[in-house]
Amino acid sequence: MAKVKPFAALRPHKDKAKDVSSPPFDAGAKELAFHEIQTNPFSYLNVVKPYLHFKGEKKNPAKHFPLGLAFLKRLIEQGIMVKEEAPAFYIYRLIKGSQAYAGIIAAASVDDYLNNRILKHENTLTEKQLEIAEHISFFNNLGNPVLLTYPDDQSIDMLIDQYIMKHIPEYNFISQDQIKHNLWVVSEPSDIALLESRFAEIENLYIADGHHRSAGSAEFCLQMRRKTPGYTGNESFNFFPVCLIPFSRLTIFEYHRLVKDKLVVEDKNFMDKIREYFVATPSGHLPVQPLHKKEFGIYFQNKAYLLQLKPEIEASLAGTLDNLDVSIVEKYILNKIFGILDSKTDGRLSFMDGGKGIGHLQEAVDNGEFDIAITLYPTSVEEVKKVAEENLIMPPKSTWIEPKIRTGLIVLDHSN
């Protein structure tokens, strides 16, 4: 049974929520993150990415962390960041275009993560999780909630909808990326009890986004336990911040592949190699957007093809992992044709989430940045769930899951 509890968040004053909180910039958006930290003096990126003040330098915690901590202390001293007086749950809603996402921000149990009641579908890099644990230890907090998902629960849905319909939000702002953000504080004891009891009835939670933050939080917890003989399990370091959104309210986009390898693509036998495994149908001069499982597209040299896995190849697939579209591309295109054996480290391979649209793929190939784009159909929630339950690991960049939770809006603070 999942243990989910309220906590007294450190969070921006409602008039400063827009300025303090920031988009969850990924590793591929360094220039955007640098621009944010240079133009927004209140941005919480000063805490989570203080090294951005030293453009071109490698991460150096001994040098960079004190700058971030001084920034955080100023926010607190000036009343820009305020600690909640009592534990609460938080209902967080994002509206992106016509798509709305709503969920519960709470504290989840590290023991549930360690005991596989919070299930994973991606591997983590030890170096990265140790880096996150070091950050949590230095700042004594984490301001990037992990996105968890769970089977739909009518009682939780009704409570969320009730707050949205009948309560004025604590936060109500539109961020620079044109996403609307709302937050409601759930402090009524009966509502807190309902949420705790309903989540306690759910057997498993699933990591949708934030595998490294989860692993880093667990590492921090284990370090603190070694330093705290006689710990009870109720200390705040035994928990990490999460945003819980049910299966039906998530969106999973596909993750397309881009490869830089002119020798392979310009080989006169390239399409013959493709046709060993796929039926290839010419599809004009625009990248193909697959509309069904086990359909793929390739775009190169101003030509596009729809690929459908040959029946005899499909018949040879065994098990959940083999049948994933991302696994098929991994094995029959990246591995067998391009000789890419490790998608995490091969410099020829890059990824682009489907939320950006396939026009960007075409541009990346046409301008010579890459030699071929491989388009995929999105992995389903059911596939993610099945992989996690079977303790399997998907290939890198198998899913782009939305929403992306804003950084610095709700912070789990481990200080007293």
Beta strands, then each sheet from edge to edge (+ up, - down):
strand 1: 4-5
strand 2: 10-12
strand 3: 81-83
strand 4: 89-96
strand 5: 99-109
strand 6: 118-119
strand 7: 141-142
strand 8: 146-150
strand 9: 171-174
strand 10: 179-186
strand 11: 205-209
strand 12: 239-246
strand 13: 251-253
strand 14: 255-259
strand 15: 278-282
strand 16: 295-300
strand 17: 303-309
strand 18: 349-353
strand 19: 372-375
strand 20: 400-402
strand 21: 412-413
sheet 1: 1+ 5- 4+ 10- 9+
sheet 2: 1+ 5- 12+ 8+ 11- 6-
sheet 3: 2+ 3-
sheet 4: 7+ 21-
sheet 5: 13+ 20-
sheet 6: 15+ 17- 16+ 19- 14+ 18-
end
